[in-house]
């Protein structure tokens, strides 16, 4: 490995500016973080047992979408696709 005195001065100055810039950013971030107000953590709501228990074993039935108007070119397709499977 060569001597450090063989390095070009532009490289040494660039490295020095890079390190000083990083140090300035680090100090700024630490001071900014120390000055920021600390908020107390908000407590999470505790779910009540009644909210997770179903009253009956029957699921609510979703409402069927309204049938498409008669002048709709895809009304037959909608009707075929919306019918429940009769197997």
C-alpha positions in Angstrom: 0.0 0.0 0.0 1.3 3.4 -0.9 1.9 6.3 1.3 -1.0 8.7 2.2 1.1 11.6 1.0 0.7 10.3 -2.5 -3.1 11.0 -2.6 -4.3 13.9 -4.7 -5.3 17.0 -2.7 -8.7 17.1 -4.3 -9.5 13.7 -3.0 -8.3 14.6 0.5 -10.4 17.8 0.5 -13.4 16.0 -0.9 -13.2 13.3 1.8 -12.8 16.0 4.5 -15.8 17.9 3.3 -17.8 14.7 3.2 -16.9 13.8 6.7 -17.6 17.3 8.1 -20.9 17.4 6.3 -21.9 14.0 7.8 -20.8 15.2 11.3 -22.9 18.4 11.0 -26.0 16.4 9.9 -25.5 13.9 12.7 -25.3 16.7 15.3 -28.3 18.5 13.8 -30.3 15.3 13.9 -29.4 14.6 17.6 -30.3 18.1 18.7 -33.5 18.1 16.8 -34.5 14.7 18.3 -33.6 15.9 21.8 -35.8 19.0 21.4 -38.8 17.1 20.0 -41.6 16.7 22.6 -42.1 13.1 23.8 -45.7 11.9 23.5 -47.0 9.3 25.9 -48.1 6.2 24.0 -51.8 6.0 23.4 -53.4 3.0 25.0 -55.1 0.6 22.7 -58.8 -0.1 23.3 -59.5 -3.4 24.9 -62.1 -5.3 22.9 -65.1 -6.4 24.9 -65.9 -10.0 24.8 -69.4 -9.3 23.4 -68.0 -7.7 20.3 -66.2 -10.8 19.2 -69.0 -13.3 19.9 -71.8 -13.9 17.5 -75.3 -14.2 18.9 -76.4 -16.8 16.4 -74.7 -19.2 14.0 -76.5 -17.6 11.0 -74.5 -15.2 8.9 -76.3 -12.1 7.7 -77.3 -12.3 4.0 -76.0 -9.6 1.8 -78.6 -7.7 -0.2 -78.8 -8.7 -3.9 -77.9 -6.0 -6.3 -80.6 -4.3 -8.3 -81.3 -5.8 -11.6 -79.9 -3.9 -14.6 -82.2 -1.8 -16.7 -83.8 -3.5 -19.8 -82.0 -1.3 -22.3 -78.6 -2.4 -20.9 -76.8 -4.4 -23.6 -75.3 -6.7 -21.0 -78.5 -7.3 -19.0 -78.7 -10.9 -20.0 -75.1 -11.5 -19.0 -75.7 -9.8 -15.6 -78.7 -12.0 -15.1 -76.8 -15.1 -15.8 -73.9 -14.2 -13.6 -76.0 -13.0 -10.7 -78.1 -16.2 -10.5 -77.0 -18.6 -7.7 -75.5 -21.8 -8.9 -78.3 -24.4 -9.1 -76.4 -27.7 -9.0 
